[in-house]
Amino acid sequence: MAICGLICTTCPVYLAGREPDPEIRVNMRIGIARICEEKYGLKYRPEEITGCDGCGVDAERLFAPCRECPIRLCARDRGLYNCAYCSDYPCARLEDFFAAEPEARVRLECSSNHPD
């Protein structure tokens, strides 16, 4: 699970980075670029959609918006496994995020009761 409550292994960016077929991978990245713009207002060209190993790991492969994500950076600065363990949970930034990703709230609240 990502720091914010998204599930990395179901993330289209994560999956596209593991797709062995180049044609399918390109089509996945075109779709991801469209989703980024429609859902989050972020404009990326398909070739800018790189592989990602998840925001909770120290890895080279991290999707550009995740690398600079203020939610991720805050949790890492505080040394937290995820945002549910923060004394400020849920902060205004997370509340805005939950408006677009309501299931992330459910996952975070479950994880704080049953950490992996």
NORPE-V947381 format. One record per pair of residues at least 12 apart in sequence whose ideal C-beta (glycine too) atoms are under 8 Angstrom apart, sorted by the first residue. I is the first residue (numbers start at 1). J is the second residue. D is the distance in Angstrom with one decimal. If there is no record, write none. Layout:
{{I:J:D} {I:J:D}}
This chain:
{{1:56:7.5} {1:82:6.5} {1:107:6.0} {1:111:6.4} {1:116:7.8} {2:54:6.4} {2:55:5.0} {2:56:6.4} {2:66:7.9} {2:72:7.8} {2:82:7.6} {3:55:5.4} {3:56:5.7} {3:71:6.4} {3:72:5.2} {3:75:4.5} {3:76:7.5} {3:80:7.4} {3:81:7.9} {3:82:4.9} {3:83:6.0} {4:55:7.7} {4:69:7.6} {4:71:4.8} {4:72:7.2} {4:82:7.4} {4:83:6.0} {4:94:7.1} {4:97:6.0} {4:101:7.5} {4:104:5.6} {4:108:7.5} {5:82:6.9} {5:83:7.0} {5:84:7.7} {5:101:7.1} {5:103:7.4} {5:104:3.1} {5:105:6.4} {5:106:7.7} {5:107:4.3} {5:108:4.1} {5:111:7.6} {6:101:6.4} {6:104:5.6} {6:107:7.9} {7:107:7.1} {8:52:7.5} {8:53:8.0} {8:54:3.9} {8:55:7.3} {8:56:7.6} {11:52:7.0} {12:28:6.3} {12:31:6.8} {12:32:4.9} {12:35:6.9} {13:32:5.9} {13:49:6.2} {13:50:7.7} {13:51:7.4} {13:52:4.8} {13:63:4.7} {14:51:7.6} {14:52:5.2} {14:53:7.6} {14:54:6.8} {15:28:6.9} {16:28:4.0} {16:29:5.5} {16:32:6.3} {16:49:6.4} {16:51:7.1} {17:50:6.9} {17:51:2.4} {17:52:5.7} {17:53:7.8} {17:61:6.4} {18:51:7.1} {26:46:6.6} {29:46:4.0} {29:47:7.3} {29:49:4.1} {30:46:4.7} {32:44:7.6} {32:46:7.4} {32:49:4.8} {33:45:6.5} {33:46:5.0} {33:48:7.6} {33:49:6.0} {36:65:7.6} {39:100:6.5} {40:65:7.8} {40:100:7.1} {42:65:6.0} {44:64:7.6} {48:64:6.8} {49:63:7.3} {50:63:6.2} {50:64:7.1} {51:63:8.0} {52:66:6.3} {55:69:6.7} {55:72:4.7} {56:81:7.7} {56:82:7.5} {70:93:6.1} {71:83:6.6} {71:93:5.9} {71:94:6.6} {71:97:6.4} {74:86:7.9} {74:91:8.0} {74:93:7.4} {81:111:7.9} {81:115:6.7} {82:108:6.1} {82:111:6.0} {82:112:7.9} {83:108:5.8} {84:108:4.0} {84:109:6.2} {84:111:5.4} {84:112:3.6} {85:112:6.1} {89:108:7.5} {89:112:7.8} {90:105:7.2}}
